[in-house]
Amino acid sequence: CHVMERESFESEEIAKIMNSNYVCIKVDREERPDLDKVYQSAHQLFNKRGGGWPLTAILTPDELIPLHVGTYYPPQPRHGMPGFGELLTRIAEVYKEKDRYLPEHTVAVIDAFARLSATSQSTESSLDGELMQRAVEHLISDYDPVFGGFGEAPKFPHPTQIEILLSYWQRTDHSDSYAEKRSISMAVHTLEAMSSGGMYDQLGGGFYRYSVDARWEIPHFEKMLYDTAQLMPLYVDAGFLAGRKDFHEVAIQSGEWVMREMQSSDGGYFSAIDADSEGEEGKFYVWTLEELNSLLSGEELDVLTVRYGLRGAPNFEGKWHLQIANSIADVAHRVSREEGAVIQLLEQANQKLFETRSERVPPLCDDKVLSSWNGLMIKAMARAGRYLNRSDFVDSAERALNFIQNNMWQNNRLLATARDGRAHLNAYLDDYAFVADGAIELLQARWNDTYLDFAEQLVKLLLNHFKDPDTSAFFFTSDDHEKLLYRALPTHDDATPSGNGVAAQVLLKLSYLTGEQHYRECAIRINQALQNSAYQIPAAFGSSLIAIEESIAPGPTLVIQGDSEEAKSWVEESLETGSQRLSTYSVPTSAKRVPATIPTTPSDSSDLVAYLCEGFTCSPPCRERKELLNLLPARKTR
């Protein structure tokens, strides 16, 4: 996008062609994902292949019918592509003859979008509990056994696919099947490869957008909020399942980065940090050996050199982008020091580099606040906070949710984006679903009646304004949204989870919290609507597969009610199971709303009682720690 802006939009010659023949509109696809979905679909229809960014769409002035849709164009003809100025001139000439061809073209485009809008998904089929295993088998075939991850370069993190692997492993019955063993090993290998490689900011925390190579060494240095938001919970969960404390350290360092660099003083989370500074990609993050020599002591440099493999040719345009090359044990052996001394020297060196880096000209921060991405990060911070005993993470999540409630909830509707505290644009499916999911996760970290009320309000708005009457799945836009060429109904996961998949998960959680069977029935109908599509590429439907599994066999829910100090230790006992399927709610006696599935409430605040529920069925009340331990699911570790 930046390349085309620099090459063409800032060219006086090309700008003259644009302004003489066209009304030029530059759209932020993150603020208007509805337009992005429409014209990316047009690219697919016109070119018989997927699109990308930048997307170049030339439309009729009245009905906004696409005449031509492409992606990047160079300023001059190159590699078989027309030059952008040449293309614009040619289309402007052809448009002069619009009376001859435009009516027929318009009908054809509208018909094509009508077929695209047709909902052919069946809502009658029973839910298939084998779909997740099929997804795992698909991922096995696409897996890179050498470097981890899936597919070839460029490599993206694909968090929902890793979530499939972790979820499948926890749901299996210890049968020691090939798919079961491979699922956990693929997830751990991929997470390790990303966090030790160049995809992860070794000094500051947080993940870059993608790796340009298959080895996860050199990234595109842009940092997107949604990547770290989706990866943090995976490192939390895998840390427990695989016994990897280093994974928890990644989650903690990333959460600290979020609070330090990505949260506004008002509480909302910013969207992204650019890849380049001072006109160079990665300049903020990379080092010369001369810089390292001048900043570090001899001992620190020795340890850093071995830890990050700083021998041989630099790995990024004559400079070093830091990535872990050797374990602490290997470093200790090679520098003939105790591991404790190595860790101390490494921490000193990293801190010096971090402080020096902080004095550089930083990349620009995109400070708009998006409801959807904030929902993802609220969930991540709340989950990491409660599992890793970081109350400041939970505080951060609360501040973000409060920002949304106070600034982006207006006239009983959610707004999609805000900057400088001013919100605008009607919210989309992802906004409602992700924020509701974040609010429910925050309930587990810190019960607050208003969070449950807010999640339920969001879901009711989805049901009233987004539901497709034919399938019960949700359109991406509301029924009172501006009229576009068609209403997209998202099915599969993309860079973020499917709004329908997350909405189905939220409906299931709300049904058990409120006792409303209607929510569960809606979730099942959504799952049925998407299941046929999921058969084709099951690994692309991770969020829906988890909703399907939860519909078939709900995960356990632990409700603890009471105000005694022991309540905290009971919560900690539940967290020690490390189960991503176990939901735990610690509800104070002062709460006006309590999970509807629990049959009784304590008589006074000194009482402590717990119930373990599966779906709408709960255990007898548990009043002793020993009873609680017998109730909790056994910890499954690798």
SULQUI-V514384 format. One record per backbone hydrogen bond with DSSP energy under -0.5 kcal/mol. CO is the residue of the C=O (numbers start at 1). NH is the residue of the N-H. E is the energy in kcal/mol with one decimal. If there is no record, write none. Layout:
# SULQUI-V514384
co->CO nh->NH e->E
co->CO nh->NH e->E
This chain:
# SULQUI-V514384
co->1 nh->5 e->-2.0
co->2 nh->6 e->-2.4
co->3 nh->7 e->-3.0
co->4 nh->8 e->-2.5
co->4 nh->9 e->-1.5
co->5 nh->10 e->-1.6
co->8 nh->11 e->-1.3
co->10 nh->12 e->-0.5
co->11 nh->15 e->-3.1
co->12 nh->16 e->-1.8
co->13 nh->17 e->-1.4
co->14 nh->18 e->-2.5
co->15 nh->19 e->-2.8
co->16 nh->20 e->-1.8
co->17 nh->21 e->-1.3
co->18 nh->22 e->-2.2
co->22 nh->24 e->-0.7
co->25 nh->27 e->-0.6
co->27 nh->29 e->-0.9
co->28 nh->31 e->-0.9
co->28 nh->32 e->-2.3
co->32 nh->36 e->-1.8
co->33 nh->37 e->-2.4
co->34 nh->38 e->-1.8
co->35 nh->39 e->-2.5
co->36 nh->40 e->-2.2
co->37 nh->41 e->-1.7
co->38 nh->42 e->-1.6
co->39 nh->43 e->-1.8
co->40 nh->44 e->-1.9
co->41 nh->45 e->-2.4
co->42 nh->46 e->-2.9
co->43 nh->47 e->-2.7
co->44 nh->48 e->-1.7
co->54 nh->56 e->-0.5
co->55 nh->57 e->-0.6
co->56 nh->70 e->-2.8
co->57 nh->59 e->-0.6
co->58 nh->67 e->-3.7
co->58 nh->68 e->-1.4
co->60 nh->64 e->-0.8
co->65 nh->60 e->-2.0
co->68 nh->58 e->-3.0
co->70 nh->56 e->-2.8
co->74 nh->84 e->-2.7
co->75 nh->85 e->-0.6
co->78 nh->81 e->-2.5
co->81 nh->78 e->-1.9
co->83 nh->87 e->-2.6
co->84 nh->88 e->-2.4
co->85 nh->89 e->-2.2
co->86 nh->90 e->-2.3
co->87 nh->91 e->-2.4
co->88 nh->92 e->-2.2
co->89 nh->93 e->-1.9
co->90 nh->94 e->-2.3
co->91 nh->95 e->-2.4
co->92 nh->96 e->-0.7
co->93 nh->96 e->-0.9
co->94 nh->97 e->-1.9
co->95 nh->98 e->-1.8
co->97 nh->100 e->-1.7
co->97 nh->101 e->-0.9
co->98 nh->102 e->-3.3
co->101 nh->105 e->-2.2
co->102 nh->106 e->-3.0
co->103 nh->107 e->-2.0
co->104 nh->108 e->-2.2
co->105 nh->109 e->-2.5
co->106 nh->110 e->-2.6
co->107 nh->111 e->-2.5
co->108 nh->112 e->-2.2
co->109 nh->113 e->-2.4
co->110 nh->114 e->-2.1
co->111 nh->115 e->-2.2
co->112 nh->116 e->-1.9
co->113 nh->117 e->-2.0
co->114 nh->118 e->-1.1
co->118 nh->120 e->-0.9
co->127 nh->129 e->-0.7
co->128 nh->131 e->-1.1
co->130 nh->134 e->-1.9
co->131 nh->135 e->-2.1
co->132 nh->136 e->-2.2
co->133 nh->137 e->-2.5
co->134 nh->138 e->-2.1
co->135 nh->139 e->-2.3
co->136 nh->140 e->-2.4
co->137 nh->141 e->-1.6
co->138 nh->142 e->-1.1
co->139 nh->143 e->-0.7
co->140 nh->143 e->-0.8
co->142 nh->151 e->-2.5
co->143 nh->145 e->-0.9
co->144 nh->148 e->-2.1
co->149 nh->144 e->-2.5
co->155 nh->211 e->-2.9
co->158 nh->161 e->-0.9
co->158 nh->162 e->-1.5
co->159 nh->163 e->-2.4
co->160 nh->164 e->-1.6
co->161 nh->165 e->-1.7
co->162 nh->166 e->-2.3
co->163 nh->167 e->-2.7
co->164 nh->168 e->-3.0
co->165 nh->169 e->-2.1
co->166 nh->170 e->-1.8
co->167 nh->171 e->-1.5
co->168 nh->172 e->-1.1
co->177 nh->181 e->-2.4
co->178 nh->182 e->-2.6
co->179 nh->183 e->-2.1
co->180 nh->184 e->-1.4
co->181 nh->185 e->-1.7
co->182 nh->186 e->-2.8
co->183 nh->187 e->-1.8
co->184 nh->188 e->-2.5
co->185 nh->189 e->-2.4
co->186 nh->190 e->-2.3
co->187 nh->191 e->-2.5
co->188 nh->192 e->-2.6
co->189 nh->193 e->-2.6
co->190 nh->194 e->-2.2
co->191 nh->195 e->-2.4
co->192 nh->196 e->-2.0
co->193 nh->197 e->-1.0
co->194 nh->200 e->-0.6
co->196 nh->324 e->-2.5
co->197 nh->200 e->-1.0
co->199 nh->208 e->-3.0
co->200 nh->202 e->-1.1
co->201 nh->205 e->-2.4
co->206 nh->201 e->-2.4
co->209 nh->157 e->-0.5
co->210 nh->220 e->-2.6
co->211 nh->154 e->-0.7
co->211 nh->155 e->-2.1
co->213 nh->216 e->-0.9
co->216 nh->198 e->-2.4
co->216 nh->199 e->-0.8
co->217 nh->219 e->-0.5
co->218 nh->212 e->-2.9
co->218 nh->213 e->-0.6
co->219 nh->221 e->-0.7
co->220 nh->209 e->-1.1
co->220 nh->210 e->-0.7
co->222 nh->209 e->-1.9
co->222 nh->224 e->-0.6
co->223 nh->273 e->-2.4
co->224 nh->227 e->-0.7
co->224 nh->228 e->-1.3
co->225 nh->229 e->-2.3
co->226 nh->230 e->-1.7
co->227 nh->231 e->-2.2
co->228 nh->232 e->-2.4
co->229 nh->233 e->-0.6
co->230 nh->234 e->-0.6
co->231 nh->235 e->-2.1
co->232 nh->236 e->-2.0
co->233 nh->237 e->-2.8
co->234 nh->238 e->-2.9
co->235 nh->239 e->-1.5
co->236 nh->240 e->-1.3
co->237 nh->241 e->-2.5
co->238 nh->242 e->-2.8
co->239 nh->244 e->-1.7
co->241 nh->638 e->-3.2
co->243 nh->245 e->-0.7
co->244 nh->247 e->-0.7
co->244 nh->248 e->-1.0
co->245 nh->249 e->-1.9
co->246 nh->250 e->-1.7
co->247 nh->251 e->-2.0
co->248 nh->252 e->-2.5
co->249 nh->253 e->-2.8
co->250 nh->254 e->-2.3
co->251 nh->255 e->-2.3
co->252 nh->256 e->-2.3
co->253 nh->257 e->-1.9
co->254 nh->258 e->-2.2
co->255 nh->259 e->-2.2
co->256 nh->260 e->-2.2
co->257 nh->261 e->-3.0
co->257 nh->262 e->-0.7
co->258 nh->262 e->-1.9
co->262 nh->270 e->-3.3
co->264 nh->267 e->-1.1
co->268 nh->264 e->-3.2
co->271 nh->225 e->-2.9
co->272 nh->366 e->-2.8
co->273 nh->223 e->-2.4
co->275 nh->282 e->-2.6
co->276 nh->364 e->-0.6
co->277 nh->280 e->-1.9
co->280 nh->277 e->-2.1
co->280 nh->283 e->-1.2
co->282 nh->285 e->-1.5
co->282 nh->286 e->-1.1
co->287 nh->320 e->-3.8
co->288 nh->292 e->-1.9
co->289 nh->293 e->-2.7
co->290 nh->294 e->-1.9
co->291 nh->295 e->-1.5
co->292 nh->296 e->-2.1
co->297 nh->301 e->-2.7
co->298 nh->302 e->-2.1
co->299 nh->303 e->-2.0
co->300 nh->304 e->-2.8
co->301 nh->305 e->-2.7
co->302 nh->306 e->-1.7
co->303 nh->307 e->-2.8
co->304 nh->308 e->-2.6
co->305 nh->309 e->-0.5
co->305 nh->310 e->-2.3
co->306 nh->309 e->-0.5
co->307 nh->325 e->-3.5
co->307 nh->326 e->-1.5
co->309 nh->311 e->-0.8
co->316 nh->319 e->-1.7
co->319 nh->316 e->-2.5
co->319 nh->321 e->-0.5
co->320 nh->287 e->-2.1
co->320 nh->322 e->-0.6
co->327 nh->331 e->-2.6
co->328 nh->332 e->-2.7
co->329 nh->333 e->-2.1
co->330 nh->334 e->-2.4
co->331 nh->335 e->-2.2
co->332 nh->336 e->-0.6
co->332 nh->337 e->-2.2
co->338 nh->342 e->-2.1
co->339 nh->343 e->-2.7
co->340 nh->344 e->-2.0
co->341 nh->345 e->-2.5
co->342 nh->346 e->-2.7
co->343 nh->347 e->-2.5
co->344 nh->348 e->-2.2
co->345 nh->349 e->-2.6
co->346 nh->350 e->-2.9
co->347 nh->351 e->-2.2
co->348 nh->352 e->-2.1
co->349 nh->353 e->-2.4
co->350 nh->354 e->-2.7
co->351 nh->355 e->-2.5
co->352 nh->356 e->-2.2
co->353 nh->357 e->-2.9
co->354 nh->358 e->-1.9
co->355 nh->359 e->-0.5
co->356 nh->359 e->-1.2
co->357 nh->360 e->-1.8
co->360 nh->362 e->-0.6
co->364 nh->274 e->-3.1
co->365 nh->367 e->-1.1
co->366 nh->271 e->-1.9
co->366 nh->272 e->-1.2
co->368 nh->271 e->-0.6
co->368 nh->370 e->-0.6
co->369 nh->418 e->-1.9
co->370 nh->374 e->-2.3
co->371 nh->375 e->-2.3
co->372 nh->376 e->-1.7
co->373 nh->377 e->-2.1
co->374 nh->378 e->-2.9
co->375 nh->379 e->-1.9
co->376 nh->380 e->-2.0
co->377 nh->381 e->-3.0
co->378 nh->382 e->-2.4
co->379 nh->383 e->-2.4
co->380 nh->384 e->-2.7
co->381 nh->385 e->-2.4
co->382 nh->386 e->-2.1
co->383 nh->387 e->-2.2
co->384 nh->388 e->-2.3
co->385 nh->390 e->-2.3
co->389 nh->391 e->-0.6
co->390 nh->393 e->-1.0
co->390 nh->394 e->-1.3
co->391 nh->395 e->-2.6
co->392 nh->396 e->-2.1
co->393 nh->397 e->-2.3
co->394 nh->398 e->-2.5
co->395 nh->399 e->-2.4
co->396 nh->400 e->-2.0
co->397 nh->401 e->-2.4
co->398 nh->402 e->-2.8
co->399 nh->403 e->-2.0
co->400 nh->404 e->-2.0
co->401 nh->405 e->-2.6
co->402 nh->406 e->-2.5
co->403 nh->407 e->-2.4
co->403 nh->408 e->-0.6
co->404 nh->408 e->-1.7
co->404 nh->409 e->-0.6
co->408 nh->410 e->-0.7
co->408 nh->415 e->-2.8
co->410 nh->413 e->-1.1
co->413 nh->410 e->-2.5
co->414 nh->427 e->-1.9
co->416 nh->371 e->-2.6
co->417 nh->424 e->-2.5
co->418 nh->369 e->-3.5
co->419 nh->422 e->-1.9
co->421 nh->423 e->-0.6
co->422 nh->419 e->-1.8
co->424 nh->417 e->-1.8
co->425 nh->416 e->-3.0
co->428 nh->432 e->-1.9
co->429 nh->433 e->-2.8
co->430 nh->434 e->-2.7
co->431 nh->435 e->-2.0
co->432 nh->436 e->-2.0
co->433 nh->437 e->-2.2
co->434 nh->438 e->-2.4
co->435 nh->439 e->-2.5
co->436 nh->440 e->-2.0
co->437 nh->441 e->-2.1
co->438 nh->442 e->-2.3
co->439 nh->443 e->-1.5
co->440 nh->444 e->-1.0
co->441 nh->444 e->-0.6
co->441 nh->445 e->-1.1
co->442 nh->446 e->-2.7
co->448 nh->451 e->-1.5
co->448 nh->452 e->-1.2
co->449 nh->453 e->-2.5
co->450 nh->454 e->-2.5
co->451 nh->455 e->-2.4
co->452 nh->456 e->-2.2
co->453 nh->457 e->-2.3
co->454 nh->458 e->-2.4
co->455 nh->459 e->-2.0
co->456 nh->460 e->-2.4
co->457 nh->461 e->-1.9
co->458 nh->462 e->-1.8
co->459 nh->463 e->-2.4
co->460 nh->464 e->-2.0
co->461 nh->465 e->-2.3
co->462 nh->466 e->-2.3
co->462 nh->467 e->-0.8
co->465 nh->479 e->-1.9
co->466 nh->475 e->-3.1
co->467 nh->469 e->-0.6
co->468 nh->472 e->-3.0
co->473 nh->468 e->-3.4
co->476 nh->429 e->-2.3
co->478 nh->481 e->-1.5
co->486 nh->488 e->-0.8
co->488 nh->476 e->-3.3
co->496 nh->494 e->-3.0
co->498 nh->502 e->-2.5
co->499 nh->503 e->-2.4
co->500 nh->504 e->-2.3
co->501 nh->505 e->-1.8
co->502 nh->506 e->-2.6
co->503 nh->507 e->-2.6
co->504 nh->508 e->-1.9
co->505 nh->509 e->-2.3
co->506 nh->510 e->-2.9
co->507 nh->511 e->-2.0
co->508 nh->512 e->-1.5
co->509 nh->513 e->-1.8
co->510 nh->514 e->-2.8
co->511 nh->515 e->-1.7
co->512 nh->597 e->-0.7
co->513 nh->596 e->-2.4
co->515 nh->517 e->-1.0
co->516 nh->519 e->-1.0
co->516 nh->520 e->-0.8
co->517 nh->521 e->-2.3
co->518 nh->522 e->-2.1
co->519 nh->523 e->-2.2
co->520 nh->524 e->-2.4
co->521 nh->525 e->-2.0
co->522 nh->526 e->-2.2
co->523 nh->527 e->-2.5
co->524 nh->528 e->-2.6
co->525 nh->529 e->-2.2
co->526 nh->530 e->-1.8
co->527 nh->531 e->-1.4
co->528 nh->532 e->-0.6
co->530 nh->534 e->-1.9
co->531 nh->535 e->-1.4
co->532 nh->536 e->-0.6
co->533 nh->536 e->-1.0
co->533 nh->537 e->-1.0
co->537 nh->540 e->-2.0
co->538 nh->541 e->-1.8
co->539 nh->542 e->-0.5
co->540 nh->493 e->-3.1
co->541 nh->545 e->-2.9
co->542 nh->546 e->-2.1
co->543 nh->547 e->-1.5
co->544 nh->548 e->-2.6
co->545 nh->549 e->-2.6
co->546 nh->550 e->-2.3
co->547 nh->551 e->-1.7
co->548 nh->552 e->-2.0
co->549 nh->553 e->-3.1
co->555 nh->615 e->-0.6
co->556 nh->583 e->-2.3
co->557 nh->559 e->-0.6
co->557 nh->613 e->-3.5
co->558 nh->560 e->-0.5
co->558 nh->585 e->-2.9
co->559 nh->611 e->-2.1
co->560 nh->587 e->-3.4
co->561 nh->609 e->-2.2
co->564 nh->567 e->-1.6
co->565 nh->568 e->-1.1
co->565 nh->569 e->-0.8
co->566 nh->570 e->-2.0
co->567 nh->571 e->-2.1
co->568 nh->572 e->-2.3
co->569 nh->573 e->-2.1
co->570 nh->574 e->-1.8
co->571 nh->575 e->-2.1
co->572 nh->576 e->-1.8
co->574 nh->577 e->-1.0
co->575 nh->578 e->-1.8
co->578 nh->580 e->-0.5
co->581 nh->583 e->-0.5
co->583 nh->558 e->-3.6
co->585 nh->560 e->-3.1
co->585 nh->587 e->-0.7
co->586 nh->447 e->-0.6
co->586 nh->588 e->-0.6
co->587 nh->562 e->-1.6
co->588 nh->591 e->-1.7
co->595 nh->598 e->-1.3
co->604 nh->607 e->-1.7
co->605 nh->563 e->-1.5
co->609 nh->561 e->-3.1
co->610 nh->622 e->-2.7
co->611 nh->559 e->-2.7
co->611 nh->613 e->-0.6
co->612 nh->619 e->-1.9
co->613 nh->557 e->-3.0
co->614 nh->617 e->-1.7
co->617 nh->614 e->-3.0
co->622 nh->610 e->-2.1
co->624 nh->628 e->-2.1
co->625 nh->629 e->-2.5
co->626 nh->630 e->-1.6
co->627 nh->631 e->-1.5
co->628 nh->632 e->-2.1
co->635 nh->637 e->-0.6
